[in-house]
Amino acid sequence: MRTVRDDEIWENTVDAKTGRITGVERVLSFQKLGSEDRTNIKALKKITQKMSEAVLVAERIVPGMAIDGCLVDNSVTLNFVVLVVSGDQLKQVKLKV
């Protein structure tokens, strides 16, 4: 999991069963990220929706459990893309921001 505070990115591993942070916390400089990550973080700061909301919506649209999500900027629109395991299928849900 990555969280943004000022110009630093805090990276942690979260135990999915307990919700507790495990392992070593890493602090990254915003400037040391790749250009795609920097663009996504800048875009994410400008929107009002949260990834957690996108996950809830995706899980309502496709009954199942979300296992991954990201923000995609295709230069025209921003979209949350959430991967949901539904039965024995993996489904991608794209939500316009």
C-alpha positions as CSV (number, residue, x, y, z in Angstrom):
1,M,0.0,0.0,0.0
2,R,1.3,3.5,-0.8
3,T,0.2,6.7,0.9
4,V,1.2,10.2,0.0
5,R,2.2,12.8,2.5
6,D,3.6,16.0,1.2
7,D,6.4,15.1,-1.2
8,E,7.0,11.6,0.2
9,I,5.5,8.2,-0.6
10,W,5.1,5.8,2.3
11,E,5.1,2.2,1.3
12,N,3.8,-0.5,3.6
13,T,2.8,-4.1,3.4
14,V,-0.6,-4.8,5.0
15,D,-1.7,-8.2,6.3
16,A,-5.0,-8.8,4.5
17,K,-6.4,-10.9,7.4
18,T,-5.6,-8.5,10.3
19,G,-5.3,-5.1,8.5
20,R,-2.0,-4.6,10.4
21,I,1.1,-3.2,8.8
22,T,3.8,-5.9,8.5
23,G,7.4,-5.8,7.4
24,V,9.6,-2.8,6.8
25,E,8.1,0.6,6.0
26,R,9.8,2.4,3.0
27,V,9.8,6.1,2.4
28,L,10.3,7.2,-1.1
29,S,10.8,10.7,-2.6
30,F,8.1,11.7,-5.0
31,Q,10.8,12.8,-7.4
32,K,12.4,9.3,-7.5
33,L,9.2,7.7,-8.7
34,G,8.7,6.8,-12.3
35,S,6.8,9.4,-14.5
36,E,3.6,7.2,-14.6
37,D,3.5,6.9,-10.8
38,R,4.1,10.7,-10.4
39,T,1.3,11.5,-13.0
40,N,-1.1,9.1,-11.2
41,I,-0.4,10.6,-7.8
42,K,-0.8,14.2,-9.1
43,A,-4.1,13.1,-10.7
44,L,-5.3,11.3,-7.6
45,K,-4.8,14.5,-5.5
46,K,-7.1,16.4,-7.8
47,I,-10.1,14.1,-7.7
48,T,-12.7,13.8,-4.9
49,Q,-13.4,10.0,-5.2
50,K,-11.3,7.6,-3.2
51,M,-10.0,4.2,-4.3
52,S,-11.9,2.6,-1.4
53,E,-15.1,4.0,-2.9
54,A,-14.2,2.6,-6.3
55,V,-13.6,-0.8,-4.7
56,L,-17.0,-0.8,-3.1
57,V,-18.7,0.1,-6.3
58,A,-16.8,-2.5,-8.3
59,E,-17.7,-5.2,-5.8
60,R,-21.4,-4.2,-6.1
61,I,-21.3,-4.2,-9.9
62,V,-19.5,-7.6,-10.0
63,P,-20.3,-9.7,-7.0
64,G,-16.9,-10.9,-5.6
65,M,-13.8,-9.6,-3.9
66,A,-11.5,-6.9,-5.3
67,I,-7.9,-8.0,-5.4
68,D,-6.2,-5.0,-7.1
69,G,-6.9,-1.5,-8.2
70,C,-5.2,1.5,-9.8
71,L,-5.9,4.9,-11.3
72,V,-5.4,5.0,-15.1
73,D,-4.9,8.3,-16.9
74,N,-5.3,7.9,-20.7
75,S,-4.9,11.7,-21.4
76,V,-8.6,12.0,-22.0
77,T,-10.2,10.7,-18.8
78,L,-9.2,9.3,-15.5
79,N,-10.5,5.9,-14.6
80,F,-10.2,3.6,-11.6
81,V,-9.6,0.1,-12.7
82,V,-10.5,-2.6,-10.2
83,L,-9.8,-6.3,-10.5
84,V,-12.5,-8.5,-8.9
85,V,-12.5,-12.2,-8.4
86,S,-16.0,-13.5,-9.1
87,G,-16.5,-17.2,-8.7
88,D,-13.7,-18.7,-10.8
89,Q,-13.3,-15.6,-13.1
90,L,-11.2,-12.5,-12.8
91,K,-13.1,-9.4,-14.0
92,Q,-11.9,-5.9,-14.6
93,V,-14.2,-3.0,-13.7
94,K,-13.4,0.4,-15.1
95,L,-15.0,3.4,-13.4
96,K,-14.9,6.8,-14.8
97,V,-13.7,9.4,-12.3
